[in-house]
């Protein structure tokens, strides 16, 4: 993995860490000002994400995003993981795949797909 790939993986890890901790201070660092989450088109830009994280973290404080694998290099990544609850570590309730496009070292777009698990 080259340095640029490592950096893009780190940005994505920080994004999901923000959701898990509720600390939104990094949103402007990891998200493009033109951020678009295609699963939630009503949320655009870092400020909207900060409000969403704060709201979700307050209403569902045990919600945890898990990353199993990050595939890809440079500006196009596929993240395989899911959503669970801290009271059941290691158990994922919803298995997801996130497709992420980065631009200039920040997350620019994300698509979310539910994956079936046998």
SULTAFEN-V708447 format. One line per field, one symbol per residue. psi: psi as a letter, one per 30 degrees, with the letter a starting at -180 (. if undefined). A space follows every 10 residues. Layout:
BEGIN
psi: ???
END
This chain:
BEGIN
psi: kleeeeeeee eeeeeeeeee fgjgffefef klfgkkjffi ffjkleeeee eeeeeeeefi ffkkkkkekk kllcgjlkkk bakakffikf kkekklkkkk klkhglkelk kkkkkkk.
END
